[in-house]
Amino acid sequence: MRLILFLSVFIISCSISKYTSNVKPMIELTGEWLFKIDPDDNGLAQYWYSSNFDRSDWQSVEVPGFWERYSNFAKYDGIAWYYKSFELNRIDKRKKYAIFFGGVDDDCGVWLNGEFVGEHRGYSDEFYFDVTKFLKQGKNELVVMVIDHGGPGGIYKPVAIVEYSEIADLLKSEFYYKSARKSEDWVKDAIIYEIFPRAYSKEGTLKEIEKDIPRLKELGVNVIWLMPIHPIGEIKRKGKYGSPYSIKDYYAINPEYGTPDDFKSLVKTAHKNDIKVIIDLVINHTSWDNNLISEHPDWYVRNEDGEIISPNSDWTDVADLNYENRELRKYMIEMMKYWVREFDIDGYRCDVAELVPIDFWNEARKELEKIKPVLMLAEGSLPEQHLEAFDLTYSWNVYDALARIIRKGHLPSVLDNVLESERYKFPKGSLRLRFNENHDKPRAVKFFGEEGALLSALIVSTIPGVPLIYNGQEYGDTTELSLFEKVTMSRDTTSEKGKRFYAFYKKLFNFRKNSLALKRGEMIKAKTLNDDKIYAFWRKFKDETVLVIANLSTWGVTTKLQVDDVLRKKIKNGKVKFYDVFEEKTFEIKVDEFINFKLEPFGFKLINLY
């Protein structure tokens, strides 16, 4: 039962929170809590968070822990509620107090003594809420509503009431004092284009992708990520074509896509066009007809009855691998080396990387580096992944923040809070993958709207990190590309919308390729008169200065940029000279004129100051 063992080990390792010297734990809220699932979403309407609510039918559980560990909830996804009472003998009104969560999967709302304290989105982040005004001497009652969107759910890391001096003290993790592995310059400079070969063209072949390499270069792309290129399992297949993440043979090319020679030719053509190639690596599980099941059944996870099982109740088309087996680890590392050595690929995007032990990834990276420098992208968000194994991790936190701002009307400061928390949580120099769309998320135009899609793309491409675009996104495509069927992306090259989106991405990516400020520079927040709607920041590297200013609201805004130290250094004889990236024009105007901006709803400017 590797999954249960993994969860148990994970919980034990997180049982003691690490705080800075300026944070004093008052009470650890681990141990027994009350718990109840809410599949019909009745809790809010029925005031389950109130202090006098009857919880006599709630069950006792241990926290921290994923609720899959609790009896009868192994397959539950949805809403669940937690309750914990605790006593405080004394409260010093001169001090500040917070409730600190090590991690909740996925989203949560928090109430203390019947009062709403705050909400948090995203499963991987530590977070806190100031509760100074909510705490009371004597009995306190804490209620947490957790919303799990799939996979493990619950309060899976410790919870504590702490005394603190500064917010930074709450945010700093043990990894804040460490450095991320040093990545190659081409990794830092990457603009990654994700390709689903089946959906990329009507033919769905590697040859068609190869034909399109010059176009991708012209667009500004310099790394392509190919979703799994291996044969797909047939046993327990979902849909007619099956998920490419159900791997039948790790050493073969899906014959529907082409041949090994086709793949070698694609990689060679990409390299000639200064484009690197990484492929999807799916090694947490295999298809049910993978040869490893018959040849090495001991490499798989089994249930109490000795049957090989899936990783979870939804992934029924795959069988779970057991990384406690050393021979499995050797096999996978040799396979990873094979594709780098024989096909000259430039790295891997590692599927569900958090479900594979980090020590395996560390070992694999060392072996790959003996062949050539590679890019390793983790589909994960753990700070420790940056120390040795991975160059990049998924920035779900920024995606979730943009969703809250653009779709729900939250303040732009939500993004500041997320980036600040990230800075304190991750090792110094960590690279995060920024995106507003990928194959696991809805099409950006459908999710954010047309203007919101462009705005969110601008932000993820200009804040620190590495941007990702999913095939068809450059056309504003709204076609939902099924993992299990044959659906081809749309290439809208004739409509005003299609032309506008393509021109936007081409200008944005080609400017980024040549901008050290965007690739290497520090991010400095700029202030405006309307920071409740406007998000503005500088990117600065040596003498290069870039301004990003965006209206994150549904209202047109006329605002004024504050003249700060960054801007003052660019003023010459009372004027500012700059290049407007999307207008493709150079201007020289008076400072008073430059600092005034009129932005339409979700409007923006990208400006390079001379």
C-alpha positions in Angstrom: 0.0 0.0 0.0 2.5 2.6 -1.2 0.0 5.5 -1.2 -1.0 5.0 2.4 2.7 4.6 3.3 3.6 7.7 1.4 0.9 9.8 3.1 2.0 8.5 6.5 5.6 9.3 6.0 4.7 12.7 4.5 2.6 13.6 7.6 5.3 12.5 10.0 7.9 14.6 8.2 5.6 17.7 8.5 4.6 17.2 12.1 6.9 19.9 13.5 6.5 23.3 11.8 9.6 25.4 11.3 9.3 29.0 12.2 11.7 31.9 12.2 13.1 33.2 15.5 10.5 36.0 15.5 7.6 33.6 15.4 6.5 31.9 18.6 4.2 28.9 18.4 1.5 29.3 21.0 -0.5 26.2 20.4 -0.1 23.4 17.8 -3.6 22.4 16.6 -2.6 18.8 15.6 -4.4 15.7 16.8 -8.1 15.1 17.1 -10.6 17.2 15.1 -14.2 16.7 14.1 -15.0 16.1 10.4 -17.9 15.8 8.1 -18.3 15.7 4.3 -20.7 18.0 2.6 -21.4 16.5 -0.9 -24.5 18.6 -1.4 -22.8 21.9 -0.4 -25.2 22.6 2.4 -22.7 23.8 5.0 -22.7 27.5 4.3 -26.4 27.8 4.0 -26.9 25.8 7.3 -24.2 27.8 9.2 -21.9 24.8 9.9 -19.3 27.4 10.9 -21.2 28.9 13.7 -20.2 28.4 17.3 -23.5 26.9 18.5 -23.9 24.4 15.6 -24.7 20.8 16.5 -21.8 18.6 15.5 -22.9 15.5 17.4 -22.9 13.5 14.1 -19.4 14.6 13.0 -16.7 12.0 13.3 -13.4 12.2 15.0 -10.3 12.3 12.8 -6.6 13.0 13.1 -5.1 16.2 11.6 -2.8 16.6 9.7 -3.8 14.0 7.1 -5.4 13.6 3.7 -9.0 12.5 4.3 -8.4 9.5 2.0 -6.8 8.0 5.2 -10.1 8.3 7.0 -12.5 5.4 7.0 -14.9 5.4 4.0 -13.5 8.5 2.3 -10.8 7.0 0.1 -12.6 8.0 -3.1 -14.3 11.2 -2.0 -13.7 14.5 -3.8 -15.7 17.7 -3.0 -16.4 19.7 0.2 -15.7 18.7 3.7 -15.7 20.6 7.1 -13.3 20.4 10.0 -13.8 21.6 13.6 -11.4 22.1 16.4 -11.8 23.7 19.8 -8.9 24.9 21.9 -8.2 26.8 25.1 -6.0 29.9 25.5 -5.2 30.9 29.1 -3.9 34.3 28.3 -3.9 36.8 25.4 -1.5 39.8 25.4 -3.4 42.6 23.6 0.0 44.3 22.8 0.9 41.4 20.5 -0.1 40.0 17.1 -1.4 36.5 16.5 -2.0 34.4 13.4 -3.3 31.0 12.4 -0.7 29.3 10.3 -1.5 26.4 7.9 1.3 24.3 6.5 -1.0 23.1 3.6 -4.6 22.5 2.7 -5.6 20.5 -0.4 -7.1 22.2 -2.4 -9.0 25.4 -1.3 -10.4 26.5 2.0 -12.4 29.0 4.0 -11.6 29.6 7.7 -13.9 30.7 10.6 -12.8 31.4 14.2 -15.4 31.8 16.9 -18.1 32.1 14.2 -16.4 34.9 12.4 -15.0 34.6 8.9 -11.3 34.9 8.9 -10.3 34.4 5.2 -10.0 32.1 2.3 -7.1 30.5 0.5 -6.8 28.8 -2.9 -4.2 26.3 -4.0 -3.0 23.1 -2.5 0.8 23.6 -2.2 1.2 26.8 -0.3 1.8 27.6 3.3 -0.5 30.4 4.4 -1.7 32.4 7.4 -4.4 34.7 8.6 -4.1 37.3 11.2 -6.5 36.4 14.0 -5.6 39.0 16.6 -9.1 40.4 16.7 -10.8 37.0 16.6 -8.9 35.2 19.4 -10.3 35.2 22.9 -9.2 34.1 26.3 -10.7 30.7 27.2 -12.4 28.5 24.7 -11.9 29.1 20.9 -13.6 27.3 18.1 -12.0 26.9 14.7 -13.9 25.7 11.6 -12.3 25.0 8.2 -14.2 24.3 5.0 -12.1 22.4 2.5 -12.9 22.1 -1.2 -11.0 19.3 -3.0 -11.2 19.3 -6.8 -9.6 15.8 -7.2 -7.0 13.5 -5.8 -6.0 13.8 -2.1 -7.9 16.3 0.0 -7.8 17.8 3.4 -5.7 19.6 6.0 -2.5 17.6 5.2 0.1 19.7 7.1 0.2 21.1 10.6 -2.0 24.0 11.9 -0.9 26.3 14.7 -1.7 29.6 16.5 1.4 31.7 16.5 2.6 35.0 17.9 4.5 37.1 15.4 6.1 40.5 14.8 6.2 40.9 11.0 4.4 39.2 8.1 7.6 38.1 6.6 8.4 36.0 9.6 5.2 34.0 9.0 6.0 33.4 5.3 9.6 32.3 5.5 10.1 28.6 5.1 13.2 26.6 5.7 13.9 26.8 1.9 14.0 30.6 2.0 17.6 30.3 3.3 18.7 27.9 0.5 19.5 28.3 -3.2 17.9 26.6 -6.2 20.0 24.6 -8.5 21.7 26.7 -11.2 19.9 26.4 -14.6 21.4 26.9 -18.0 20.8 30.3 -19.6 18.6 28.8 -22.3 16.3 27.4 -19.6 16.0 30.8 -18.0 15.3 32.3 -21.4 12.7 29.7 -22.3 9.4 30.4 -23.9 7.7 27.0 -23.9 5.1 25.8 -26.4 3.1 22.7 -25.3 2.1 20.4 -28.2 -0.5 17.7 -28.1 0.6 15.8 -31.3 -2.8 14.2 -31.9 -4.6 17.5 -31.7 -1.9 19.7 -33.4 -3.0 18.9 -37.0 -5.6 16.9 -38.9 -2.9 14.2 -39.6 -1.8 14.2 -35.9 1.8 13.3 -36.8 5.3 14.3 -35.9 6.0 15.2 -39.5 3.3 17.9 -39.4 4.9 19.3 -36.2 8.3 19.4 -37.9 6.8 21.3 -40.9 5.6 24.0 -38.4 8.9 24.5 -36.7 9.8 27.7 -38.7 6.4 29.2 -37.8 7.0 28.5 -34.1 10.5 30.1 -34.3 8.9 33.2 -36.0 6.3 33.3 -33.2 9.2 33.6 -30.7 9.1 30.0 -29.2 12.4 28.5 -28.2 11.3 25.3 -26.4 8.7 22.9 -27.4 7.2 20.4 -25.0 5.7 17.3 -26.6 2.9 15.6 -24.6 3.5 11.8 -24.4 4.7 10.4 -27.7 4.6 6.7 -26.7 2.1 4.0 -27.7 -1.2 4.2 -25.7 -2.6 1.3 -23.7 -5.7 -0.5 -24.9 -6.8 -2.3 -21.8 -9.3 -0.1 -19.8 -8.7 2.6 -22.4 -10.8 5.8 -21.9 -12.5 6.9 -25.1 -11.7 5.7 -28.6 -8.1 7.0 -28.8 -7.1 6.8 -25.1 -5.1 9.1 -22.9 -1.5 9.7 -24.0 -0.7 9.5 -20.2 -1.4 5.7 -20.3 1.9 4.5 -21.5 2.2 1.0 -23.1 5.8 1.0 -24.1 8.4 3.5 -22.8 10.9 2.7 -25.6 8.6 3.1 -28.6 7.0 5.9 -30.6 3.2 5.9 -30.9 2.7 4.6 -34.5 -0.2 7.0 -35.0 2.4 9.8 -34.6 5.1 8.3 -36.8 8.4 6.5 -36.5 11.6 6.9 -34.5 13.2 8.4 -37.6 10.4 10.9 -37.8 11.1 11.9 -34.2 14.8 12.2 -34.8 14.1 14.4 -37.8 11.8 16.6 -35.8 14.4 17.1 -33.0 17.1 17.8 -35.6 15.0 20.4 -37.4 14.0 22.1 -34.1 17.7 22.4 -33.1 18.6 23.9 -36.5 16.0 26.6 -35.7 17.4 27.2 -32.2 14.4 25.4 -30.5 14.9 22.9 -27.7 12.7 19.8 -27.4 11.5 18.2 -24.2 9.0 15.3 -23.9 6.5 14.3 -21.4 7.7 11.7 -18.9 5.0 9.6 -17.3 6.6 7.3 -14.8 4.2 7.3 -11.8 2.0 4.7 -13.6 1.7 2.7 -16.8 -1.1 1.3 -18.9 -2.5 -2.0 -17.9 -1.0 -3.7 -21.0 2.5 -2.3 -20.5 5.0 -5.2 -20.7 6.3 -4.3 -17.2 3.1 -5.7 -15.6 3.7 -9.2 -16.9 7.5 -9.0 -16.6 7.8 -7.2 -13.3 4.5 -7.4 -11.4 6.4 -6.7 -8.2 7.1 -3.2 -9.5 3.4 -2.2 -8.9 1.4 -1.1 -5.9 -1.1 -3.6 -4.6 -4.1 -3.5 -2.4 -4.8 -5.7 0.7 -6.0 -8.5 -1.6 -2.8 -8.5 -3.6 -4.3 -6.8 -6.7 -2.5 -4.2 -8.7 -4.3 -0.9 -8.4 -4.7 2.5 -10.0 -3.2 5.6 -8.3 -6.7 6.8 -7.5 -10.3 6.1 -8.3 -10.4 8.3 -11.4 -7.3 7.1 -13.2 -8.8 3.7 -14.0 -6.8 3.4 -17.2 -3.5 3.2 -15.5 -1.7 1.0 -12.9 0.3 2.5 -10.0 4.1 2.0 -9.8 5.9 1.3 -6.6 9.2 3.3 -6.2 10.2 1.4 -3.1 11.6 -1.1 -5.7 15.2 -0.3 -6.6 15.1 -2.2 -9.9 12.2 -0.1 -11.1 14.2 3.0 -10.4 17.2 1.7 -12.4 14.9 0.8 -15.3 13.3 4.3 -15.4 16.7 6.1 -15.2 18.1 4.0 -18.0 15.0 4.7 -20.1 15.3 8.5 -19.4 19.0 8.3 -20.5 18.0 6.4 -23.7 15.8 9.3 -25.1 18.5 11.9 -24.3 21.3 9.8 -25.7 19.7 8.3 -28.8 17.3 11.1 -29.8 19.2 14.2 -28.5 16.1 15.5 -26.6 16.8 18.4 -24.2 14.9 17.3 -21.1 11.6 16.2 -19.7 8.3 17.6 -18.4 7.7 15.2 -15.5 4.0 14.2 -15.0 2.7 14.2 -11.4 6.2 14.6 -10.2 5.2 15.0 -6.5 3.9 11.3 -6.6 7.4 10.1 -7.4 10.0 10.3 -4.6 12.3 13.3 -4.7 15.4 11.2 -4.1 14.6 9.3 -7.3 14.4 12.6 -9.3 17.7 13.8 -7.7 19.4 10.6 -8.8 18.0 10.7 -12.3 19.1 14.3 -12.8 22.7 13.5 -11.9 22.7 10.7 -14.4 21.2 12.8 -17.2 23.7 15.6 -16.7 26.5 13.1 -17.5 25.1 13.1 -21.0 24.2 16.7 -21.6 22.6 19.7 -19.9 18.8 19.3 -19.7 15.7 21.1 -18.7 13.6 19.3 -16.0 10.1 20.6 -15.5 8.1 19.2 -12.6 4.3 19.1 -12.7 4.5 20.0 -9.0 4.9 22.9 -6.7 7.2 21.8 -3.9 10.1 24.1 -2.9 12.4 21.1 -2.4 12.1 20.1 -6.0 14.3 23.1 -6.9 17.2 22.1 -4.8 18.7 19.4 -7.1 16.3 17.7 -9.5 14.2 20.4 -11.3 14.7 23.7 -13.0 11.0 24.6 -13.1 7.9 23.9 -11.1 4.2 24.7 -11.9 3.0 28.1 -10.7 -0.6 27.2 -9.9 -0.6 30.0 -7.4 -0.4 32.7 -10.0 -3.0 31.0 -12.2 -5.4 30.8 -9.2 -4.7 34.5 -8.3 -5.4 35.7 -11.8 -8.6 33.6 -11.9 -9.8 35.3 -8.7 -8.9 38.8 -9.9 -10.2 38.6 -13.5 -13.2 36.3 -13.0 -14.2 37.2 -9.4 -13.2 40.9 -9.2 -10.7 40.5 -6.4 -8.1 43.2 -5.9 -4.8 43.2 -7.8 -3.0 43.0 -4.5 -4.0 39.3 -4.5 -1.2 38.8 -7.0 1.3 40.8 -4.9 0.5 38.6 -1.9 1.0 35.4 -3.9 4.3 36.5 -5.3 5.5 37.7 -1.9 4.6 34.3 -0.4 6.4 32.5 -3.2 9.5 34.6 -2.6 9.7 33.5 1.0 8.7 29.9 0.4 11.0 28.9 -2.4 14.8 28.6 -2.6 16.5 31.7 -4.0 16.7 31.7 -7.7 13.8 29.2 -8.2 12.2 29.4 -11.6 8.4 29.0 -11.8 6.4 28.0 -14.9 3.8 30.7 -15.6 0.7 30.0 -17.6 -2.9 31.0 -18.1 -3.7 27.8 -19.9 -2.5 24.2 -20.3 -3.9 20.8 -21.2 -5.3 20.4 -17.7 -7.1 23.8 -17.7 -9.9 25.3 -19.8 -9.0 27.3 -22.9 -7.9 30.8 -21.7 -10.4 32.6 -23.9 -13.3 30.5 -22.5 -12.1 30.9 -18.9 -10.9 34.5 -18.8 -12.8 35.9 -21.8 -11.0 37.4 -24.8 -9.6 40.5 -23.1 -8.9 38.6 -19.9 -7.0 36.0 -21.9 -4.7 38.6 -23.4 -4.2 40.4 -20.1 -3.4 37.2 -18.2 -1.0 36.1 -20.9 0.8 39.5 -20.7 1.2 39.1 -16.9 2.5 35.5 -16.9 5.0 36.4 -19.6 6.4 39.5 -17.9 6.5 38.7 -14.2 9.6 36.6 -13.1 9.5 33.1 -14.4 9.2 31.1 -17.6 6.0 31.4 -19.7 4.1 28.6 -21.3 1.6 28.6 -24.1 -0.6 25.6 -25.2 -1.0 24.8 -28.9 -3.7 27.0 -30.5 -3.6 29.6 -27.8 -1.8 31.9 -30.1 -4.9 32.0 -32.3 -7.3 32.5 -29.4 -8.6 29.0 -29.9 -11.6 27.9 -27.8 -11.6 24.2 -29.0 -11.5 21.9 -26.0 -8.9 19.3 -26.8 -10.0 15.9 -25.4 -7.3 13.6 -24.0 -9.3 10.6 -25.1 -10.7 11.5 -28.5 -9.4 13.0 -31.8 -10.1 16.7 -31.7 -8.0 19.1 -33.8 -7.0 22.6 -32.7 -8.3 25.5 -34.7 -5.9 27.8 -36.6 -7.9 31.0 -37.1 -5.7 33.0 -39.4 -8.5 35.1 -41.1 -10.8 36.6 -38.5 -10.0 39.8 -36.7 -9.8 37.9 -33.4 -7.4 35.3 -34.8 -5.1 37.9 -36.3 -5.2 40.0 -33.1 -4.2 37.1 -30.9 -1.4 35.9 -33.2 0.0 39.5 -33.5 -0.2 39.9 -29.7 1.8 36.7 -29.0 4.3 37.3 -31.7 5.1 40.8 -30.5 5.2 39.7 -26.8 7.4 36.7 -27.3 9.8 38.3 -29.6 10.2 41.3 -27.3 10.8 38.9 -24.4 13.4 36.9 -26.3 15.5 40.1 -26.6 14.8 41.6 -23.2 17.2 40.8 -20.4 15.0 42.8 -18.1 12.1 40.3 -18.5 14.4 37.3 -18.5 16.9 38.3 -15.7 15.7 41.5 -14.2 14.3 42.3 -10.8 10.6 43.1 -10.4 9.8 46.4 -8.7 6.3 47.4 -7.9 5.1 50.7 -9.4 2.4 52.7 -7.8 -0.6 54.5 -9.4 -3.5 56.5 -8.2 -5.8 53.5 -8.8 -4.0 50.5 -7.3 -7.4 48.9 -6.5 -7.8 48.4 -10.2 -4.4 48.9 -11.8 -1.4 46.5 -11.6 1.9 48.1 -12.6 5.5 47.1 -12.2 9.0 47.6 -13.5 11.4 45.0 -14.7 14.9 46.2 -14.5 18.3 44.8 -15.6 21.3 47.0 -15.7 20.4 49.9 -18.0 17.2 48.2 -19.5 13.9 49.2 -17.9 10.5 47.8 -18.9 7.1 49.0 -17.6 4.1 46.8 -17.5 0.8 48.6 -16.6 -2.5 46.8 -16.7 -6.1 47.4 -15.8 -7.3 44.3 -14.0 -10.9 45.5 -13.7 -14.0 45.6 -15.8 -14.1 49.4 -15.7 -12.2 51.9 -17.9 -9.6 53.7 -15.8 -7.8 57.0 -16.2 -4.8 56.9 -13.8 -1.5 58.4 -13.1 1.8 56.6 -12.5 3.8 57.7 -9.5 7.2 59.2 -10.4 9.6 56.9 -8.4 13.3 56.3 -8.4 13.1 53.9 -11.3 11.4 56.5 -13.6 13.5 59.4 -12.4 16.6 57.7 -13.8 15.0 57.6 -17.3 14.0 61.3 -17.4 16.1 63.5 -19.6 15.5 67.2 -20.0 12.0 66.7 -18.5 11.1 64.0 -21.1 10.8 60.2 -21.4 11.8 58.3 -24.5 10.2 54.8 -24.8 9.1 52.1 -27.2 5.5 50.8 -27.1 5.8 47.1 -27.8 2.3 46.5 -29.1 2.0 49.8 -31.0 5.5 49.1 -32.4 6.3 52.8 -32.1 8.9 55.0 -30.4 7.8 58.1 -28.5 9.5 61.0 -26.7 7.1 63.0 -24.5 7.1 65.1 -21.4 7.0 63.3 -18.1 3.7 64.8 -17.1 2.2 63.4 -20.3 3.9 60.0 -20.0 2.6 59.2 -16.5 -1.0 59.6 -17.5 -2.7 56.4 -18.7 -6.1 55.8 -20.0 -6.8 52.0 -20.0 -9.9 50.2 -21.2 -11.3 47.3 -19.2 -8.5 44.7 -19.0 -6.4 47.1 -21.1 -2.6 47.2 -20.8 0.7 48.6 -22.0 4.1 47.1 -22.3 6.8 49.8 -22.6 10.6 49.7 -23.0 12.1 52.9 -21.6 15.3 54.2 -23.2 
